Amino acid sequence: MKQIVTHANPDLDAIVSAWLAQDFLFQGDKSEVLFVSRKVPEKFMLHADCLVDVGNTYCPEAYRFDHKPPAFQNRNRTCATRLVWEYLLSIGAAVAHLKPLVDITYQGDTHRNSAALKQSRIDGPHAELTKLKTEHKDTTEVYQRMVLWLRSYTKNL
């Protein structure tokens, strides 16, 4: 079983980057997403199959995708979702159609103020995640429901 690790109380960047890893990076492999403290326990740093939006490390070959220092001096130049997506593109995965989702996720993670982000907060991925977090207290349940929503949402992109 592949382990994808991200942070507890996940934002959209953590959710989408974990989903990209689960559905596209480990496509066909059994995998699980674990939610841990932002200060990732050493056992996960060393043994997790993939880290997204945690760990302060960017090493795509080792499946480490975080955009916070020291990985990148300016955390707002990219996001974990974009890092995973760009890596998937580089290895030939069929994910180009997900660019609008990646862009909205990036904008939300870096506090941009675009019309697309405003719309996402009304009826897009940001709104859906907010709704799910109010309806379900269990983070794994929120993630699993969000994945179902993302799979449906991205069919139309």
Secondary structure, DSSP 4 states (H G I P E B T S, - for coil): -EEEEEESS--HHHHHHHHHIIIIISTTS-EEEEEE-SS--HHHHHH-SEEES-SS-EEGGGTEE--STTS-SSGGG--HHHHHHHHHHHTT-S-GGGHHHHHHHHHHHTT---HHHHHHHHHSHHHHHHHHHHH---HHHHHHHHHHHHHHHHTT-
